[in-house]
């Protein structure tokens, strides 16, 4: 057994003897995070489901006339609305502002006159757009639109005109987005962001412990003074860090794929058709394998890069601060496609680590991946690995860095 292999086994035993490493590498990505994500989806789904049954309070003010009574009758006919009559417009505003009602409706004094003279009448709707799940404003708006359609139809009959007269063009919109493309745009960047965070968390603690941690304990100087070469030390330590990162990536993939497979196999009949099609697109062996192949060199790159920074740091505390800032460098490129799902991968984007992973994950799930750009992303990440490894070698080979105090 070579020296670097002995060192590698020693470091692996040292790392996984610590419970924190096992929790970061295995427990969190495999069990805790899927439960956490499942809990979030269940909570959000339960809120959305409750909103479909909720009855909303709607404050209303208008001078009494036939037209306002007609609209009020339509609103009262809805089983999702309870009307609260107010005496003034200020009363409606106060009711909505103080959360006594979800929506407020105010009809001006000339509302009936405007409609009777075939003019445009104004309806003011007051609301707070804080609760994204609330359906109150949509229900009120749709009811008013139905009333408007009735008024329009009456005017057309009075003028002896057909509706086609005022609507000369009819637009039919056909959405050709496939289920795979929908799944890619919804889940692709999110999955890539989670994978990057897992790999970072799986490699950060080992990098700090095997670099700045050993410098603080004084074991780094002892290791350097032995007959083990810098290359053997780099290989042993870097493989230890990247092994932890790769294991985290593997368990994060398992923690993501296994729950989806369980849902797909055992609960397929209990989920709606659209969600079933999304799950079918995500549980794609080609997509999962393609993402995993990209994550492996990215894990090596991150592990080597973090180890180089840790070796440079004087203490674990300084290493933690430096590596915390490095997190932003890896996470932000992965976050950009999440806030702009319409981005497309090009030759420049394929050269940016994490950014290329997010967009390629989208494309793999959608089934629209450009394999040339995929190859560019893979090769460029491998090149970054080599650069990071070389930087780590320079750090270990420089006594001013190793004995920096």
HUGI-V284378 format. One record per pair of residues at least 4 apart in sequence whose ideal C-beta (glycine too) atoms are under 7 Angstrom apart, sorted by sequence separation. I is the first residue (numbers start at 1). J is the second residue. D is the distance in whole Angstrom. If there is no record, write none. Layout:
i:I j:J d:D
i:I j:J d:D
This chain:
i:1 j:5 d:5
i:3 j:7 d:6
i:4 j:8 d:6
i:5 j:9 d:6
i:6 j:10 d:6
i:7 j:11 d:6
i:8 j:12 d:6
i:9 j:13 d:6
i:10 j:14 d:6
i:11 j:15 d:6
i:12 j:16 d:6
i:13 j:17 d:6
i:19 j:23 d:6
i:20 j:24 d:6
i:21 j:25 d:6
i:22 j:26 d:5
i:23 j:27 d:5
i:24 j:28 d:6
i:26 j:30 d:6
i:27 j:31 d:6
i:28 j:32 d:5
i:29 j:33 d:6
i:31 j:35 d:6
i:32 j:36 d:6
i:33 j:37 d:6
i:34 j:38 d:6
i:35 j:39 d:6
i:36 j:40 d:7
i:37 j:41 d:6
i:38 j:42 d:6
i:39 j:43 d:6
i:40 j:44 d:6
i:41 j:45 d:6
i:42 j:46 d:6
i:43 j:47 d:7
i:44 j:48 d:6
i:45 j:49 d:6
i:46 j:50 d:6
i:47 j:51 d:7
i:50 j:54 d:6
i:64 j:68 d:7
i:65 j:69 d:7
i:66 j:70 d:6
i:67 j:71 d:7
i:68 j:72 d:6
i:69 j:73 d:6
i:70 j:74 d:7
i:71 j:75 d:7
i:72 j:76 d:6
i:73 j:77 d:6
i:87 j:91 d:6
i:89 j:93 d:7
i:90 j:94 d:6
i:91 j:95 d:6
i:92 j:96 d:7
i:93 j:97 d:6
i:94 j:98 d:6
i:107 j:111 d:4
i:110 j:114 d:5
i:111 j:115 d:7
i:112 j:116 d:6
i:113 j:117 d:6
i:135 j:139 d:6
i:136 j:140 d:6
i:137 j:141 d:6
i:138 j:142 d:6
i:139 j:143 d:6
i:140 j:144 d:6
i:141 j:145 d:6
i:142 j:146 d:7
i:143 j:147 d:7
i:144 j:148 d:6
i:145 j:149 d:6
i:146 j:150 d:7
i:147 j:151 d:7
i:148 j:152 d:6
i:149 j:153 d:6
i:150 j:154 d:7
i:151 j:155 d:7
i:152 j:156 d:6
i:153 j:157 d:6
i:154 j:158 d:6
i:155 j:159 d:6
i:161 j:165 d:5
i:163 j:167 d:6
i:177 j:181 d:5
i:179 j:183 d:6
i:180 j:184 d:6
i:181 j:185 d:6
i:182 j:186 d:6
i:183 j:187 d:6
i:184 j:188 d:5
i:187 j:191 d:6
i:188 j:192 d:7
i:189 j:193 d:6
i:190 j:194 d:7
i:191 j:195 d:6
i:192 j:196 d:6
i:193 j:197 d:6
i:194 j:198 d:6
i:195 j:199 d:6
i:196 j:200 d:6
i:197 j:201 d:6
i:198 j:202 d:6
i:199 j:203 d:6
i:200 j:204 d:6
i:203 j:207 d:6
i:204 j:208 d:6
i:205 j:209 d:6
i:206 j:210 d:6
i:207 j:211 d:6
i:208 j:212 d:6
i:209 j:213 d:4
i:210 j:214 d:6
i:211 j:215 d:7
i:212 j:216 d:6
i:213 j:217 d:6
i:218 j:222 d:7
i:219 j:223 d:6
i:220 j:224 d:6
i:221 j:225 d:6
i:228 j:232 d:5
i:230 j:234 d:6
i:231 j:235 d:6
i:232 j:236 d:6
i:233 j:237 d:6
i:234 j:238 d:6
i:235 j:239 d:6
i:236 j:240 d:7
i:237 j:241 d:7
i:238 j:242 d:6
i:239 j:243 d:6
i:240 j:244 d:7
i:241 j:245 d:6
i:242 j:246 d:6
i:243 j:247 d:6
i:244 j:248 d:6
i:245 j:249 d:6
i:246 j:250 d:6
i:247 j:251 d:6
i:248 j:252 d:6
i:249 j:253 d:7
i:250 j:254 d:6
i:251 j:255 d:6
i:252 j:256 d:6
i:253 j:257 d:6
i:254 j:258 d:6
i:256 j:260 d:7
i:257 j:261 d:6
i:258 j:262 d:6
i:259 j:263 d:6
i:260 j:264 d:6
i:261 j:265 d:6
i:262 j:266 d:6
i:263 j:267 d:5
i:264 j:268 d:6
i:267 j:271 d:6
i:271 j:275 d:5
i:272 j:276 d:7
i:273 j:277 d:6
i:274 j:278 d:7
i:275 j:279 d:6
i:276 j:280 d:6
i:277 j:281 d:7
i:278 j:282 d:6
i:279 j:283 d:6
i:284 j:288 d:7
i:285 j:289 d:6
i:286 j:290 d:6
i:287 j:291 d:6
i:288 j:292 d:6
i:289 j:293 d:6
i:290 j:294 d:7
i:291 j:295 d:6
i:292 j:296 d:7
i:294 j:298 d:6
i:295 j:299 d:6
i:296 j:300 d:7
i:297 j:301 d:6
i:298 j:302 d:6
i:299 j:303 d:6
i:300 j:304 d:6
i:301 j:305 d:6
i:302 j:306 d:6
i:303 j:307 d:6
i:304 j:308 d:6
i:305 j:309 d:7
i:306 j:310 d:6
i:307 j:311 d:6
i:308 j:312 d:7
i:309 j:313 d:7
i:314 j:318 d:5
i:315 j:319 d:7
i:316 j:320 d:6
i:317 j:321 d:7
i:318 j:322 d:6
i:319 j:323 d:6
i:320 j:324 d:6
i:322 j:326 d:7
i:323 j:327 d:7
i:326 j:330 d:7
i:327 j:331 d:6
i:328 j:332 d:6
i:330 j:334 d:7
i:331 j:335 d:6
i:332 j:336 d:7
i:335 j:339 d:7
i:336 j:340 d:6
i:337 j:341 d:7
i:345 j:349 d:5
i:352 j:356 d:6
i:354 j:358 d:7
i:355 j:359 d:7
i:356 j:360 d:6
i:357 j:361 d:6
i:358 j:362 d:7
i:359 j:363 d:6
i:360 j:364 d:6
i:361 j:365 d:6
i:362 j:366 d:6
i:370 j:374 d:7
i:371 j:375 d:6
i:372 j:376 d:7
i:373 j:377 d:6
i:374 j:378 d:6
i:375 j:379 d:6
i:376 j:380 d:6
i:377 j:381 d:6
i:378 j:382 d:7
i:379 j:383 d:6
i:380 j:384 d:7
i:381 j:385 d:7
i:382 j:386 d:7
i:383 j:387 d:7
i:384 j:388 d:6
i:385 j:389 d:6
i:386 j:390 d:6
i:387 j:391 d:6
i:388 j:392 d:6
i:389 j:393 d:6
i:390 j:394 d:7
i:391 j:395 d:7
i:392 j:396 d:6
i:393 j:397 d:6
i:394 j:398 d:6
i:398 j:402 d:7
i:399 j:403 d:6
i:400 j:404 d:6
i:1 j:6 d:6
i:16 j:21 d:6
i:22 j:27 d:6
i:23 j:28 d:6
i:27 j:32 d:6
i:28 j:33 d:6
i:63 j:68 d:7
i:64 j:69 d:7
i:86 j:91 d:4
i:95 j:100 d:4
i:96 j:101 d:6
i:114 j:119 d:4
i:156 j:161 d:5
i:177 j:182 d:6
i:208 j:213 d:6
i:214 j:219 d:5
i:215 j:220 d:5
i:223 j:228 d:7
i:228 j:233 d:6
i:271 j:276 d:5
i:313 j:318 d:4
i:345 j:350 d:6
i:363 j:368 d:5
i:364 j:369 d:5
i:369 j:374 d:6
i:15 j:21 d:5
i:16 j:22 d:6
i:62 j:68 d:4
i:75 j:81 d:6
i:86 j:92 d:5
i:95 j:101 d:5
i:114 j:120 d:6
i:115 j:121 d:5
i:156 j:162 d:7
i:214 j:220 d:4
i:313 j:319 d:4
i:337 j:343 d:5
i:349 j:355 d:6
i:350 j:356 d:5
i:363 j:369 d:4
i:395 j:401 d:5
i:396 j:402 d:7
i:76 j:83 d:6
i:96 j:103 d:7
i:114 j:121 d:4
i:156 j:163 d:6
i:349 j:356 d:6
i:75 j:83 d:6
i:96 j:104 d:4
i:268 j:276 d:6
i:86 j:95 d:6
i:95 j:104 d:6
i:310 j:319 d:5
i:313 j:322 d:6
i:360 j:369 d:6
i:111 j:121 d:5
i:127 j:137 d:5
i:223 j:233 d:6
i:309 j:319 d:7
i:349 j:359 d:6
i:72 j:83 d:7
i:84 j:95 d:7
i:93 j:104 d:7
i:345 j:356 d:7
i:60 j:72 d:6
i:92 j:104 d:4
i:125 j:137 d:7
i:309 j:322 d:5
i:92 j:106 d:5
i:108 j:122 d:6
i:309 j:323 d:6
i:345 j:359 d:4
i:360 j:374 d:6
i:125 j:140 d:6
i:264 j:279 d:5
i:345 j:360 d:7
i:107 j:123 d:6
i:263 j:279 d:7
i:343 j:359 d:6
i:58 j:75 d:7
i:84 j:101 d:6
i:89 j:106 d:5
i:306 j:323 d:6
i:309 j:326 d:6
i:360 j:377 d:6
i:105 j:123 d:7
i:106 j:124 d:4
i:345 j:363 d:7
i:260 j:279 d:6
i:264 j:283 d:6
i:333 j:352 d:6
i:336 j:355 d:6
i:105 j:125 d:6
i:306 j:326 d:7
i:333 j:353 d:7
i:334 j:354 d:4
i:123 j:144 d:6
i:333 j:354 d:4
i:334 j:355 d:7
i:337 j:358 d:4
i:356 j:377 d:4
i:103 j:125 d:6
i:104 j:126 d:4
i:260 j:282 d:6
i:261 j:283 d:6
i:333 j:355 d:4
i:337 j:359 d:5
i:58 j:81 d:5
i:60 j:83 d:5
i:103 j:126 d:7
i:260 j:283 d:5
i:334 j:357 d:7
i:350 j:373 d:5
i:56 j:80 d:6
i:58 j:82 d:7
i:60 j:84 d:7
i:103 j:127 d:5
i:330 j:354 d:5
i:334 j:358 d:5
i:55 j:80 d:6
i:56 j:81 d:6
i:57 j:82 d:5
i:58 j:83 d:6
i:59 j:84 d:5
i:60 j:85 d:6
i:61 j:86 d:5
i:102 j:127 d:7
i:337 j:362 d:7
i:345 j:370 d:7
i:351 j:376 d:7
i:58 j:84 d:7
i:60 j:86 d:7
i:347 j:373 d:7
i:350 j:376 d:4
i:55 j:82 d:6
i:57 j:84 d:6
i:59 j:86 d:5
i:61 j:88 d:6
i:210 j:237 d:5
i:350 j:377 d:4
i:61 j:89 d:6
i:302 j:330 d:7
i:345 j:373 d:5
i:353 j:381 d:6
i:347 j:376 d:7
i:351 j:380 d:5
i:61 j:91 d:7
i:96 j:126 d:5
i:210 j:240 d:6
i:350 j:380 d:7
i:61 j:92 d:5
i:96 j:127 d:6
i:210 j:241 d:6
i:257 j:288 d:6
i:353 j:384 d:6
i:96 j:128 d:7
i:102 j:134 d:6
i:59 j:92 d:5
i:93 j:126 d:6
i:103 j:136 d:5
i:92 j:126 d:6
i:102 j:136 d:4
i:103 j:137 d:5
i:206 j:240 d:6
i:207 j:241 d:5
i:105 j:140 d:7
i:206 j:241 d:5
i:253 j:288 d:7
i:59 j:95 d:4
i:115 j:151 d:6
i:59 j:96 d:7
i:103 j:140 d:5
i:118 j:155 d:6
i:203 j:241 d:5
i:206 j:244 d:5
i:68 j:107 d:5
i:253 j:292 d:6
i:203 j:244 d:6
i:59 j:101 d:4
i:202 j:244 d:5
i:203 j:245 d:4
i:57 j:100 d:7
i:58 j:101 d:6
i:68 j:111 d:6
i:202 j:245 d:5
i:57 j:101 d:4
i:58 j:102 d:7
i:67 j:111 d:6
i:68 j:112 d:7
i:57 j:102 d:6
i:58 j:103 d:5
i:59 j:104 d:4
i:60 j:105 d:5
i:61 j:106 d:5
i:62 j:107 d:4
i:67 j:112 d:4
i:202 j:247 d:7
i:56 j:102 d:4
i:63 j:109 d:5
i:66 j:112 d:6
i:199 j:245 d:5
i:202 j:248 d:3
i:249 j:295 d:5
i:56 j:103 d:7
i:58 j:105 d:6
i:65 j:112 d:4
i:201 j:248 d:7
i:67 j:115 d:5
i:62 j:111 d:7
i:199 j:248 d:6
i:198 j:248 d:5
i:199 j:249 d:5
i:246 j:296 d:6
i:249 j:299 d:5
i:198 j:249 d:6
i:301 j:353 d:7
i:246 j:299 d:5
i:195 j:249 d:6
i:198 j:252 d:4
i:245 j:299 d:4
i:298 j:353 d:6
i:195 j:252 d:6
i:242 j:299 d:6
i:245 j:302 d:6
i:81 j:139 d:6
i:194 j:252 d:7
i:242 j:300 d:5
i:245 j:303 d:5
i:80 j:139 d:5
i:298 j:357 d:6
i:78 j:139 d:6
i:242 j:303 d:4
i:241 j:303 d:4
i:242 j:304 d:7
i:294 j:357 d:6
i:78 j:143 d:6
i:191 j:256 d:7
i:238 j:303 d:6
i:241 j:306 d:7
i:238 j:304 d:5
i:241 j:307 d:5
i:294 j:360 d:6
i:75 j:143 d:6
i:74 j:143 d:5
i:238 j:307 d:6
i:237 j:307 d:6
i:291 j:361 d:5
i:74 j:146 d:7
i:74 j:147 d:5
i:291 j:364 d:6
i:290 j:364 d:5
i:71 j:147 d:5
i:287 j:364 d:4
i:58 j:136 d:7
i:286 j:364 d:7
i:287 j:365 d:5
i:56 j:136 d:4
i:301 j:381 d:6
i:308 j:388 d:7
i:284 j:365 d:7
i:297 j:378 d:7
i:304 j:385 d:7
i:311 j:392 d:7
i:51 j:133 d:5
i:58 j:140 d:6
i:51 j:134 d:7
i:56 j:139 d:7
i:282 j:365 d:6
i:294 j:377 d:7
i:298 j:381 d:6
i:301 j:384 d:5
i:305 j:388 d:4
i:308 j:391 d:5
i:312 j:395 d:6
i:51 j:135 d:6
i:281 j:365 d:6
i:290 j:374 d:7
i:294 j:378 d:6
i:297 j:381 d:4
i:301 j:385 d:5
i:304 j:388 d:4
i:308 j:392 d:4
i:311 j:395 d:4
i:48 j:133 d:6
i:293 j:378 d:7
i:297 j:382 d:5
i:300 j:385 d:5
i:304 j:389 d:5
i:307 j:392 d:5
i:311 j:396 d:6
i:47 j:133 d:5
i:294 j:381 d:7
i:301 j:388 d:5
i:308 j:395 d:5
i:297 j:385 d:5
i:304 j:392 d:5
i:312 j:401 d:6
i:311 j:401 d:6
i:314 j:404 d:6
i:314 j:405 d:6
i:183 j:278 d:4
i:187 j:282 d:6
i:182 j:278 d:6
i:199 j:295 d:7
i:203 j:299 d:7
i:207 j:303 d:7
i:211 j:307 d:6
i:210 j:307 d:7
i:179 j:277 d:4
i:183 j:281 d:4
i:212 j:310 d:5
i:179 j:278 d:6
i:183 j:282 d:5
i:199 j:298 d:7
i:203 j:302 d:5
i:207 j:306 d:4
i:211 j:310 d:3
i:216 j:315 d:5
i:195 j:295 d:6
i:199 j:299 d:5
i:203 j:303 d:4
i:207 j:307 d:5
i:211 j:311 d:4
i:216 j:316 d:6
i:180 j:281 d:4
i:212 j:313 d:4
i:179 j:281 d:5
i:200 j:302 d:6
i:204 j:306 d:6
i:208 j:310 d:5
i:211 j:313 d:7
i:199 j:302 d:6
i:203 j:306 d:5
i:207 j:310 d:5
i:212 j:315 d:6
i:213 j:316 d:5
i:212 j:316 d:5
i:212 j:318 d:7
i:212 j:319 d:4
i:208 j:316 d:5
i:211 j:319 d:6
i:208 j:319 d:5
i:208 j:320 d:6
i:208 j:323 d:7
i:204 j:323 d:6
i:200 j:327 d:6
i:200 j:330 d:6
i:196 j:330 d:6
i:197 j:331 d:7
i:196 j:331 d:6
i:196 j:334 d:5
i:193 j:334 d:5
i:192 j:334 d:5
i:193 j:335 d:6
i:193 j:338 d:6
i:189 j:337 d:4
i:190 j:338 d:6
i:189 j:338 d:4
i:238 j:389 d:6
i:238 j:392 d:6
i:185 j:341 d:4
i:196 j:354 d:5
i:234 j:392 d:6
i:234 j:393 d:5
i:196 j:357 d:7
i:234 j:396 d:5
i:230 j:393 d:7
i:233 j:396 d:6
i:192 j:357 d:5
i:193 j:358 d:7
i:192 j:358 d:4
i:230 j:396 d:5
i:230 j:397 d:5
i:29 j:198 d:5
i:189 j:358 d:4
i:192 j:361 d:4
i:188 j:358 d:7
i:191 j:361 d:6
i:189 j:361 d:7
i:188 j:361 d:4
i:189 j:362 d:6
i:188 j:362 d:3
i:24 j:201 d:6
i:25 j:202 d:5
i:185 j:362 d:6
i:188 j:365 d:5
i:24 j:202 d:6
i:184 j:362 d:4
i:187 j:365 d:7
i:224 j:402 d:6
i:184 j:363 d:7
i:24 j:205 d:6
i:184 j:365 d:4
i:183 j:365 d:5
i:184 j:366 d:3
i:220 j:402 d:6
i:221 j:403 d:7
i:21 j:205 d:6
i:20 j:205 d:6
i:21 j:206 d:7
i:180 j:365 d:6
i:181 j:366 d:4
i:180 j:366 d:5
i:180 j:367 d:5
i:181 j:368 d:7
i:15 j:206 d:5
i:15 j:209 d:7
i:11 j:210 d:6
i:25 j:244 d:6
i:29 j:248 d:6
i:7 j:228 d:7
i:30 j:251 d:4
i:34 j:255 d:5
i:38 j:259 d:7
i:25 j:247 d:5
i:29 j:251 d:5
i:33 j:255 d:6
i:34 j:256 d:7
i:21 j:244 d:7
i:25 j:248 d:5
i:29 j:252 d:4
i:30 j:254 d:6
i:31 j:255 d:7
i:3 j:228 d:5
i:7 j:232 d:6
i:11 j:236 d:6
i:15 j:240 d:6
i:26 j:251 d:5
i:30 j:255 d:4
i:34 j:259 d:5
i:7 j:233 d:7
i:11 j:237 d:6
i:25 j:251 d:7
i:29 j:255 d:5
i:4 j:232 d:4
i:8 j:236 d:4
i:12 j:240 d:5
i:3 j:232 d:4
i:7 j:236 d:3
i:11 j:240 d:4
i:15 j:244 d:6
i:4 j:235 d:4
i:8 j:239 d:5
i:12 j:243 d:6
i:4 j:236 d:5
i:8 j:240 d:6
